[in-house]
Structures are given as C-alpha cells and as structure tokens.
Amino acid sequence: MFEQFMQLIQESGQQSVVNNPEVPNEHNEGVMKEAGSTIMSALSNLTQTGQVNEVLATPGHPAVQEIQGNFATNIIEKFGINKDVAGNIASTLIPSILASVSGKTGGLDLQSILQSFGGSGNLQSTLSGIGTKFGLDKDGDGDVDLNDVTKMFKF
C-alpha cells in the first residue's frame, strides 16, 4: 500500500513538481515526500474525529485548505520555493492526490493504509512508521520521537 500511495504522489506531482521549472530538480523527490508526509499526518488526525471520508469527498473542505497551507509552508521553509509557486503547487497537487486516493480505494480504508506504513493499529506506532519511511528518523533508532524533532531543529 505504501508503494501505491507513493506512486499516486509521483503521478500527481509530475506536472506540478517535476515539470515545474520553479522547482529545482534536486528538490523534486523531497517535495513529493513532503506532500505524502503532510497528507498522511492530516488524514491520521482526521481519523480521530471521523471526518476523513467527508474531507476526501469534499475538495473545498476547510481541512483540505489546511493541508494545502501546511504543505506550502513546509516546502517554502525546507526547499526555499517561492511563496506563490508553493501555493500553486499545493492547490493542484494536494487535491489531486486526495482525489486519487479516494477514487482508487473507493471509500478509503485509512486504517489499512496507515497499517501499510508500518503501524500496528496503535496510532503512535503508525505515525512513527510513517515518519521513518519519510526520512524523519534523524537519530536512526527506528522510530520518530522527540529526539528526532530535537535533531531536526539543531543547527
């Protein structure tokens, strides 16, 4: 399932990221990983409120707007992408990925997707597994925790 999710991101990001001259080629993969990480984090949070299917069915849902804003902010900060370019990428890439996920799973079994990212049904364990796959395990201990966050922000 992880591979399918990443394939959706690659397909959706071809035009808005890879073929975009405003995104340096060396950042293409990082931008795509950031999209996946931002989406999975948001969807994980939405499962707790029971809104995930509603959000996936409604492209203009405020949560979709929030995901786009978070993603744009992240790629501005991490990759130095221009604010307007980041906004344009977010407004096309995030809805495209969400529509693809929703369409390919026919009602999205988010628990299965989360478990495919390394989770065991335990949300903290699942998020740690997702973070590890997206390169967030900065101390190399096999999980994503406060130590990794600390290492991310040390200069």
Secondary structure, 3 states (H helix, E strand, C coil): CHHHHHHHHHHHHHHHHHCCCCCCHHHHHHHHHHHHHHHHHHHHHHHHHCCHHHHHHCCCCHHHHHHHHHHHHHHHHHHCCCHHHHHHHHHHHHHHHHHHHHHHHCCCCHHHHHHHCCCCCCHHHHHHHHHHHCCCCCCCCCCCCHHHHHHHHCC
